[in-house]
Amino acid sequence: MLIKILVATLAASLSAQAPVWELPKVKHVLQNSDDPTYNAVATRTKNGGVRITQSPFDVLTWGKVAILVPPLDFDRHPVLTVRLGSLDPSCSFRVGADKAWKDFHELLPSKVSTGPWDVDLARKTGWSGRKSFLLILIVEGPKKTVIVDLASIRYTE
């Protein structure tokens, strides 16, 4: 009986840690070609990450890309994990969440290291229930590049 309980507890723990959303499964990253006000170009890396470069270089000193995240249950306390593969010197990186560009929340303030970082999305945004949103990845610095190796969301409940 004790073994059955331990196996059930372990299975529940593992399923709670399994990602419900992962960057490598994203088919499209919104960037300059979708909207020139993004001021950034995104290319995929071999491991499914995203290389983000601020461009055009003569407009602003920052750029962003956005990824549509399908509906998540914010009552189950989703946690976003982000890790950079690299970032250029004199460059910083920020992460935000927004619903239709009307409700921006800064998830990670400017970072100059590669992480990883975990963000409790429900706590940072105040959102509850089921919601989809734009995950916004921002590179700060003219002509600078960051490589996002990992971005995933898992429930902690």
Backbone torsions as a table, in degrees:
resi	resn	phi	psi	omega
1	MET	NA	-42.6	180.0
2	LEU	-62.1	-37.9	179.4
3	ILE	-64.1	-42.1	178.6
4	LYS	-61.3	-40.4	179.7
5	ILE	-66.0	-44.6	179.7
6	LEU	-63.2	-42.1	179.2
7	VAL	-64.4	-44.1	179.0
8	ALA	-63.6	-40.8	178.7
9	THR	-65.3	-43.9	178.4
10	LEU	-63.3	-44.0	179.5
11	ALA	-61.9	-42.7	178.8
12	ALA	-64.7	-40.4	179.7
13	SER	-64.4	-43.7	-179.5
14	LEU	-66.7	-40.0	-180.0
15	SER	-68.7	-30.6	177.0
16	ALA	-68.6	-27.4	-178.2
17	GLN	-91.3	-13.3	-178.7
18	ALA	-67.7	135.0	179.5
19	PRO	-63.6	140.1	173.9
20	VAL	-99.0	-10.8	177.2
21	TRP	-152.5	137.8	-179.4
22	GLU	-142.1	142.2	-179.5
23	LEU	-55.9	-43.4	-178.3
24	PRO	-59.9	-21.9	-178.9
25	LYS	-86.7	-6.5	-180.0
26	VAL	-72.0	129.8	-177.6
27	LYS	-88.0	-30.9	-176.2
28	HIS	-140.4	134.0	176.0
29	VAL	-111.1	121.7	179.5
30	LEU	-70.7	133.3	-174.4
31	GLN	-154.0	-164.5	-178.5
32	ASN	-50.9	-40.8	-177.4
33	SER	-66.0	-20.0	176.8
34	ASP	-92.0	-34.5	-177.6
35	ASP	-159.1	112.6	-175.2
36	PRO	-61.7	-16.0	179.0
37	THR	-74.8	-6.7	178.2
38	TYR	-70.1	-28.9	177.7
39	ASN	56.5	34.1	178.5
40	ALA	-154.3	152.3	176.4
41	VAL	-116.5	135.9	179.3
42	ALA	-117.1	134.3	172.4
43	THR	-130.4	148.9	-179.5
44	ARG	-82.6	145.8	175.3
45	THR	-95.4	169.4	-178.8
46	LYS	-60.9	-31.6	-177.6
47	ASN	-90.6	8.6	177.9
48	GLY	93.5	2.1	177.0
49	GLY	-78.1	-170.4	-179.1
50	VAL	-133.5	130.0	172.8
51	ARG	-95.5	122.9	-178.1
52	ILE	-116.0	123.5	-179.9
53	THR	-122.6	130.5	177.9
54	GLN	-67.0	126.9	-178.0
55	SER	-167.2	145.2	1.2
56	PRO	-71.6	152.8	-170.7
57	PHE	-77.1	-13.0	-175.1
58	ASP	-100.5	4.6	-175.0
59	VAL	-100.9	-64.7	-176.8
60	LEU	-130.1	171.9	177.2
61	THR	-102.5	14.4	177.1
62	TRP	-146.0	162.0	175.9
63	GLY	-150.5	161.2	-178.4
64	LYS	-139.2	155.0	167.8
65	VAL	-126.7	160.3	-178.9
66	ALA	-135.0	146.0	179.8
67	ILE	-129.4	127.2	178.0
68	LEU	-77.2	120.3	177.1
69	VAL	-98.5	126.3	-179.4
70	PRO	-64.0	167.3	-175.8
71	PRO	-53.1	131.8	175.3
72	LEU	-117.8	154.0	175.7
73	ASP	-90.4	100.6	-177.1
74	PHE	-70.5	-14.6	175.7
75	ASP	-75.1	-12.5	177.3
76	ARG	-97.1	12.1	174.9
77	HIS	56.4	67.1	176.9
78	PRO	-67.8	140.4	178.8
79	VAL	-119.4	127.0	176.2
80	LEU	-91.7	130.7	173.2
81	THR	-113.8	130.4	-179.9
82	VAL	-130.2	136.0	174.6
83	ARG	-140.8	134.5	177.4
84	LEU	-93.7	143.9	171.7
85	GLY	-80.2	-36.9	177.8
86	SER	-166.4	161.7	168.8
87	LEU	-146.1	144.2	-177.7
88	ASP	-62.9	153.6	173.1
89	PRO	-59.8	150.5	-179.4
90	SER	58.0	35.1	-178.7
91	CYS	-129.8	150.5	171.9
92	SER	-133.9	170.0	-171.0
93	PHE	-139.5	136.5	176.9
94	ARG	-132.3	159.7	177.5
95	VAL	-132.6	138.2	177.3
96	GLY	-137.5	169.8	175.4
97	ALA	-133.0	143.8	-177.6
98	ASP	-151.7	147.7	173.2
99	LYS	-108.3	106.8	176.3
100	ALA	57.1	34.7	176.4
101	TRP	59.7	29.0	-179.4
102	LYS	-125.6	-2.6	-171.9
103	ASP	-148.7	61.4	-174.3
104	PHE	-72.5	135.3	175.1
105	HIS	-128.6	126.6	175.7
106	GLU	-79.2	119.3	-179.7
107	LEU	-91.3	-41.8	177.0
108	LEU	-129.8	120.8	174.7
109	PRO	-69.8	175.7	-177.2
110	SER	-49.2	127.8	179.4
111	LYS	-121.7	143.4	177.2
112	VAL	-122.2	16.7	175.8
113	SER	-127.2	176.2	-173.0
114	THR	-91.6	-6.9	178.4
115	GLY	83.8	-156.3	14.9
116	PRO	-83.6	161.4	177.3
117	TRP	-128.4	144.4	174.2
118	ASP	-114.8	134.3	-178.5
119	VAL	-128.0	123.9	173.9
120	ASP	-77.3	104.3	-173.0
121	LEU	-64.3	-40.9	-179.2
122	ALA	-64.5	-41.7	-179.2
123	ARG	-68.6	-42.9	-177.2
124	LYS	-70.5	-33.7	-175.7
125	THR	-98.2	-26.2	-173.7
126	GLY	78.4	6.6	-178.9
127	TRP	-77.9	153.3	174.2
128	SER	-141.8	170.4	-177.1
129	GLY	71.3	-164.4	-179.0
130	ARG	-91.8	129.9	-179.0
131	LYS	-147.0	143.1	165.5
132	SER	-103.7	160.6	-177.4
133	PHE	-159.9	169.1	173.9
134	LEU	-95.9	125.0	172.0
135	LEU	-89.1	120.7	-173.4
136	ILE	-109.7	122.9	179.8
137	LEU	-110.1	123.7	-171.6
138	ILE	-119.2	130.0	173.4
139	VAL	-107.0	131.3	-178.4
140	GLU	-113.8	121.3	-179.6
141	GLY	133.5	131.2	-179.6
142	PRO	-64.3	132.0	178.2
143	LYS	64.1	16.5	-176.5
144	LYS	-89.3	156.7	-177.9
145	THR	-131.6	140.2	168.5
146	VAL	-125.1	149.2	174.1
147	ILE	-116.1	118.3	177.4
148	VAL	-92.2	108.8	-179.9
149	ASP	-81.6	-35.5	-174.0
150	LEU	-138.2	131.2	166.2
151	ALA	-146.8	118.1	-179.9
152	SER	-147.1	158.9	178.7
153	ILE	-128.4	134.2	176.5
154	ARG	-135.1	155.0	175.5
155	TYR	-86.5	143.3	179.2
156	THR	-106.2	-6.3	179.4
157	GLU	-68.5	NA	NA
